[in-house]
Amino acid sequence: MRGRLPILLAATLLSACAKKDAPACDIPADLPRPMLEGPSIDEPRRILPIGGYTLAVSWTPEYCVNRASSPQDRIRCGAEKPFGFTLHGLWPDGEGAQWPQYCTPTRLVPEPVIRAHLCSTPSPQLIQHEWEKHGTCMAKTPADYFRRSGALFAELRFPEMEQYRGRTMKAAEFQKLFADANPGMAPDQMRLNIGKTGWLEEVWLCLDKGFHRRACPAHQGGALPEQVVRIR
């Protein structure tokens, strides 16, 4: 079993990076070492029933504004071939407005698991954060958690973003563009996370308990349909 692990991780990596519109993937030999985070006063441990899930994908050109010099962001923001959409994470939602988080004390994510998922989530610290805050509430091991989130991300297709960069549009227009790129997806199955100055930051996709797409609950918020969205 121990000898099979590198083979399985390599297969996961190739699957995540083989899709047509996969993010750029140039994994350095030496990775920044992540740090344990854990719950805090501002981010306490919460054990709550799971009512569904959110798959969050980040628009990296917006995230990386003024972050390229950060050591923890050098893979994501300093790549020779810039990333487009990347996987932020898979989050368990609660049955109401609050959600479970930091459910079980844990250790650092093993480096082979980090390497297997850097194509999708190009930040060792973010991978560590997602496992601690969200993954511990829904999976027994980091490998199980990232296998699930990576598979959901690999299924996504994205609009041809180059033709929209520098443009503005209404949130409802962008949601339709994103949904049209994914057969069977409806605009109301996603929320847009827009920054204070109007730039698109993330797309949040709503999933039911079986990880199938669903209309987003009203209490989860997101950009209003008529809100103007700017694309970096």
Summary of the structure (lengths in Angstrom):
residues: 232
radius of gyration: 17.3
end to end distance: 45.4
largest distance: 54.1
contacts: 695
relative contact order: 0.18
helix: 35%
strand: 17%
